Amino acid sequence: MIEVVAKLLRGPVFLTGEVLECVITFTNPITARSTSASSEMLAWASAQIHCQFHTSESRVALPPSEDAKHDVQAENETVFVPNRDSYCEPVPLDGPPSFRGQSVKYVYKLTVGCQRVNSPIKLLRVPFRVFVVYGLEDYQFPPDEAVAPTNPFLDEDENIKKDTRLVDLATEMLMTNTSRRSLHLYNITNIRGKVGKFCIFKTIYKIGEDVVGTFDFSEGDIPCLQFSVSLQTEEHVQEEYQRKPGQPVSLSTHARHQESCLHTAKTHFSLPIPLSATPSFITSVVSLKWRLHFEFVTAREPAEPPTVLENQSEIITWTGAGKIDVDTFSWDLPMKVLPTNPVLASYVSQFASSNSISI
């Protein structure tokens, strides 16, 4: 028996264009009483990056030349050579992000194939997650290595230096795009008049951040009885691939806040964007967009707040009306959600950094 262990050194989350490095170990766990006849011979081993593309037949109509499930492989030959210490291969720059939606799925795996002498072929699959940071594919690293910061205590090769700078550059780009704050004010109105104001300081976020917004109902003419805010994604199938013309988008809710707010002057909400969620992206088949979905319940008539006299000595209990005629309406605010540092996302990834099989 030979035990095969494949371990991703940096964790199970990568950027497109980043070098995936995996250490693959072959061990023959023999005991002290075993003889030389117990040893095993490995015939061959190879490794390759795969992106499996799955579609829902009820939602997506691919051209006849394409299957509903096929593999997208790296352009270069990805063969594991034992004398290299580890398997290294860049994740294709033009690949899609990892995504498990209702219409399509993009699933990345590192597949290690191996065979003992006179035994069947076995496959070891190590799943990993991929982020796409748009704009990185146009960046050219400077040829002068002297300008790049180095650690004199580490012996780093060229690929590791470039790989580290790619992650640092992506992190800097994401920080720049999501740290810009600009006050966005929106008037909340319906056919009967003004309900209040909504304030948000930015509409571009990274996964892992909190979406924070505030409401001001103090100057509204129409009382708001209740509101809810949902953090949602819209999965759009491109028009030429839709199974039915004009088919609706697929919605997913990731966080929700609901509050009763009669006689409330100001309030706020905070919705976390899960690190496990997929950032905004677009491919030839599908696109993913983020939004805040608001729903309001308002009274048709003004509601007078309870009054308390200055010299009131008795305890007064205010009871709400038993029946109120209401209106409901909704509103959608588009957002943009970007990836985060892949190292940070690795800490909460559902994928293990290593897998093993026995052959």
C-alpha positions in Angstrom: 0.0 0.0 0.0 1.2 3.5 -0.8 -0.3 6.5 0.9 -0.5 9.7 -1.3 -0.9 13.1 0.5 -1.4 16.3 -1.5 -1.1 19.6 0.6 -1.7 23.1 -0.7 1.1 25.1 1.0 -0.7 28.5 1.1 -4.2 27.4 1.8 -7.2 26.5 -0.4 -7.9 30.0 -1.9 -6.1 31.6 -4.8 -6.3 34.5 -7.3 -6.4 33.9 -11.0 -2.8 34.3 -12.2 -1.4 33.2 -8.9 0.9 30.2 -8.7 -0.7 27.2 -7.0 1.9 25.2 -5.1 1.2 21.7 -3.8 3.5 19.3 -2.1 2.7 15.7 -3.0 4.1 13.0 -0.7 4.3 9.3 -1.4 4.8 7.0 1.6 4.9 3.3 2.1 3.8 2.8 5.7 5.6 -0.5 6.4 6.0 -1.9 9.9 9.2 -3.0 11.6 8.4 -6.6 11.0 7.9 -6.1 7.3 10.3 -7.6 4.8 11.7 -6.1 1.6 8.9 -8.0 -0.2 6.4 -5.6 1.5 7.8 -2.6 -0.4 5.7 -1.1 -3.3 6.7 0.4 -6.6 5.1 3.6 -8.0 4.7 3.4 -11.7 3.8 7.1 -12.5 2.0 10.2 -11.1 0.7 13.4 -12.7 -1.2 16.4 -11.5 -3.4 18.9 -13.3 -5.7 21.9 -12.5 -9.3 21.5 -13.6 -12.2 23.9 -13.6 -15.5 22.0 -14.0 -18.4 23.9 -15.5 -21.9 22.7 -14.7 -25.2 24.1 -16.0 -28.8 23.7 -15.1 -30.7 22.3 -18.1 -33.9 24.1 -17.0 -32.2 27.5 -16.9 -29.3 27.4 -19.4 -29.3 26.5 -23.1 -25.8 25.9 -24.4 -25.0 25.6 -28.1 -25.1 22.0 -29.4 -21.3 21.9 -29.6 -21.0 22.4 -25.8 -21.9 20.0 -23.1 -23.7 20.9 -19.8 -20.7 19.6 -18.0 -17.1 19.9 -19.2 -13.6 20.6 -17.9 -11.5 23.7 -18.4 -7.9 22.9 -18.0 -4.8 25.1 -17.6 -3.1 26.0 -20.9 0.3 24.7 -20.1 1.3 21.0 -19.6 0.7 20.3 -15.9 2.7 17.2 -15.1 4.1 16.4 -11.7 7.8 15.6 -11.8 9.0 13.9 -8.6 12.4 15.6 -8.6 11.0 19.1 -8.4 10.0 18.8 -4.7 6.5 20.2 -5.3 3.9 20.8 -8.1 3.6 24.4 -9.2 1.2 25.8 -11.8 -0.4 29.3 -12.2 -4.2 29.4 -12.1 -5.3 30.6 -15.5 -5.8 34.4 -15.7 -8.8 34.1 -18.0 -10.6 31.6 -15.7 -13.9 32.2 -14.0 -14.2 32.5 -10.2 -15.4 29.7 -8.0 -19.2 29.8 -7.9 -22.1 27.5 -7.0 -25.2 29.1 -8.3 -28.7 28.0 -9.3 -27.9 28.2 -13.0 -24.2 27.5 -13.3 -21.4 26.2 -11.2 -17.6 26.7 -11.6 -15.7 24.2 -9.4 -11.9 24.1 -9.2 -9.9 21.0 -8.3 -6.3 19.9 -8.4 -6.4 16.3 -9.7 -3.5 14.0 -8.9 -3.4 10.7 -10.8 -1.1 7.9 -9.8 -0.7 4.2 -10.2 1.2 1.4 -8.5 2.8 -1.3 -10.6 0.2 -3.9 -11.7 -2.6 -1.9 -10.0 -5.5 0.3 -11.2 -5.2 4.1 -11.7 -6.4 6.1 -8.7 -7.3 9.8 -8.6 -6.8 12.2 -5.7 -8.8 15.5 -5.9 -8.0 18.6 -3.9 -10.7 21.2 -4.2 -9.8 24.9 -4.0 -11.4 28.3 -4.4 -10.6 31.0 -6.9 -11.1 34.8 -6.9 -11.0 37.0 -9.9 -9.6 40.6 -9.4 -10.3 42.4 -12.6 -7.4 44.6 -13.8 -4.6 42.3 -12.6 -4.3 40.7 -16.0 -3.1 44.1 -17.5 -0.4 44.6 -14.9 3.2 44.1 -15.9 5.7 43.4 -13.2 8.9 45.6 -13.5 12.0 43.7 -14.6 14.2 45.4 -12.0 14.0 43.1 -8.9 15.9 45.7 -6.9 12.7 47.8 -6.5 10.8 45.0 -4.9 11.0 44.6 -1.1 12.9 41.4 -0.1 13.5 39.6 3.1 17.2 38.8 3.5 16.4 36.0 5.9 14.4 34.0 3.4 15.6 32.2 0.3 12.8 33.0 -2.2 12.8 32.0 -5.8 11.5 34.1 -8.7 8.1 32.5 -8.8 7.4 33.0 -5.1 8.5 36.7 -5.3 6.2 37.4 -8.2 3.4 35.4 -6.6 3.7 37.4 -3.3 3.7 40.7 -5.2 0.6 39.6 -7.1 -1.3 39.0 -3.8 0.0 42.3 -2.4 -1.0 44.2 -5.5 -4.4 42.7 -5.5 -4.9 43.5 -1.8 -3.8 47.1 -2.5 -6.2 47.5 -5.4 -9.1 46.1 -3.4 -8.3 48.4 -0.5 -8.1 51.4 -2.7 -11.5 50.6 -4.4 -13.4 49.9 -1.2 -11.9 52.5 1.2 -13.4 55.5 -0.8 -16.2 57.0 1.2 -18.8 59.4 -0.2 -22.1 60.2 1.4 -25.1 58.9 -0.6 -28.5 60.2 0.5 -31.8 58.9 -0.9 -35.3 60.2 -0.2 -37.8 57.5 0.6 -41.2 58.4 -0.9 -44.3 56.8 -2.1 -47.5 58.1 -3.8 -48.7 59.7 -0.6 -45.6 61.7 0.3 -42.2 61.5 1.9 -41.4 58.7 4.3 -37.8 59.5 5.3 -34.2 59.5 4.2 -31.7 56.7 3.8 -27.9 57.3 4.1 -25.0 55.0 3.1 -21.3 56.0 2.9 -20.2 53.7 0.1 -21.6 51.1 -2.4 -18.4 49.1 -3.1 -17.4 46.5 -0.5 -15.2 43.5 0.0 -16.5 40.2 1.1 -16.1 40.0 4.9 -17.1 43.7 5.4 -20.3 44.9 7.0 -22.8 47.0 5.0 -24.0 49.8 7.3 -26.8 52.2 6.5 -29.0 54.7 8.5 -32.6 55.8 8.3 -34.0 59.2 9.3 -37.8 59.2 9.6 -38.0 62.4 11.7 -39.0 64.6 8.7 -41.3 62.2 7.0 -44.9 63.0 6.3 -46.0 59.4 6.1 -45.3 57.2 9.1 -43.2 54.1 8.5 -44.5 51.1 10.5 -41.9 48.5 9.5 -39.0 48.0 7.1 -36.7 45.2 6.1 -33.3 45.3 4.3 -32.0 42.2 2.6 -28.5 41.7 1.2 -29.1 39.7 -2.1 -27.3 38.5 -5.2 -28.8 38.4 -8.6 -27.7 35.6 -10.9 -28.3 36.7 -14.6 -28.0 34.2 -17.4 -26.8 36.0 -20.6 -29.6 36.5 -23.1 -28.2 34.2 -25.7 -27.9 31.3 -23.2 -31.4 31.7 -21.6 -33.6 28.6 -21.8 -36.7 30.9 -22.1 -36.6 34.4 -23.4 -37.0 36.9 -20.6 -36.6 34.3 -17.8 -36.4 35.8 -14.3 -33.1 36.2 -12.5 -32.2 33.8 -9.6 -32.1 35.6 -6.3 -30.2 34.5 -3.1 -30.4 36.3 0.3 -27.3 36.4 2.4 -28.3 38.6 5.3 -31.5 40.3 6.4 -32.6 43.0 8.9 -36.2 43.7 9.9 -37.4 46.3 12.4 -40.7 47.8 13.6 -40.2 51.6 13.6 -43.4 53.4 14.4 -42.5 56.7 16.1 -38.8 56.0 15.6 -36.9 59.1 14.5 -33.5 57.5 13.5 -32.2 53.9 13.2 -29.6 51.9 11.4 -28.7 48.4 10.2 -25.5 46.4 9.7 -25.5 43.4 7.3 -22.3 41.3 7.1 -21.1 40.1 3.7 -20.1 36.4 4.3 -16.5 35.5 3.4 -18.0 32.4 1.8 -20.0 34.4 -0.7 -19.0 34.9 -4.3 -18.0 38.5 -5.3 -19.5 40.3 -8.3 -18.3 38.8 -11.6 -19.3 38.3 -15.3 -18.6 35.5 -17.8 -19.9 34.7 -21.2 -22.7 32.6 -19.7 -23.7 34.3 -16.5 -23.1 37.4 -14.3 -23.5 37.9 -10.6 -24.7 41.3 -9.2 -25.3 42.4 -5.6 -28.0 44.6 -4.2 -29.8 45.9 -1.1 -33.5 45.1 -1.3 -35.7 47.3 0.8 -39.3 46.7 1.8 -41.4 49.3 3.6 -44.8 49.2 5.3 -46.3 52.6 5.7 -49.6 54.0 7.2 -52.1 55.7 4.9 -52.9 58.3 7.6 -50.6 60.2 9.9 -50.2 58.7 13.4 -49.9 61.0 16.4 -47.3 60.0 18.9 -48.3 59.6 22.6 -48.1 62.8 24.6 -46.8 63.1 28.1 -47.4 66.2 30.2 -44.5 67.8 32.1 -46.2 67.4 35.5 -47.6 64.0 34.7 -47.3 61.9 37.9 -49.2 58.8 36.8 -47.8 56.0 34.7 -49.3 56.1 31.2 -49.4 53.0 29.0 -49.7 53.7 25.3 -51.3 51.0 23.2 -51.0 51.0 19.4 -54.0 51.0 17.1 -55.6 47.6 16.6 -56.1 48.3 12.9 -54.2 50.5 10.5 -54.6 50.9 6.7 -51.2 50.4 5.2 -49.3 50.6 1.9 -46.3 48.5 1.0 -43.5 49.2 -1.5 -40.0 48.1 -2.3 -36.8 49.5 -3.6 -33.5 48.0 -4.8 -30.1 49.7 -4.5 -27.3 48.1 -6.6 -24.0 47.4 -5.0 -20.6 46.1 -6.0 -18.9 43.4 -4.0 -15.2 42.6 -4.6 -13.0 39.7 -3.4 -10.7 40.0 -0.3 -7.2 38.8 0.4 -7.1 35.1 -0.4 -5.0 34.4 2.7 -7.8 35.8 4.9 -10.5 33.8 3.0 -8.4 30.6 3.5 -9.0 30.8 7.3 -12.7 30.3 7.0 -12.7 28.1 3.8 -14.8 24.9 3.9 -12.1 23.2 1.9 -9.2 21.4 3.6 -5.7 22.3 2.6 -4.7 18.6 2.2 -6.3 15.4 1.1 -5.0 11.8 0.9 -5.7 8.4 -0.5 -4.2 5.0 -0.4 -3.4 3.1 -3.6 
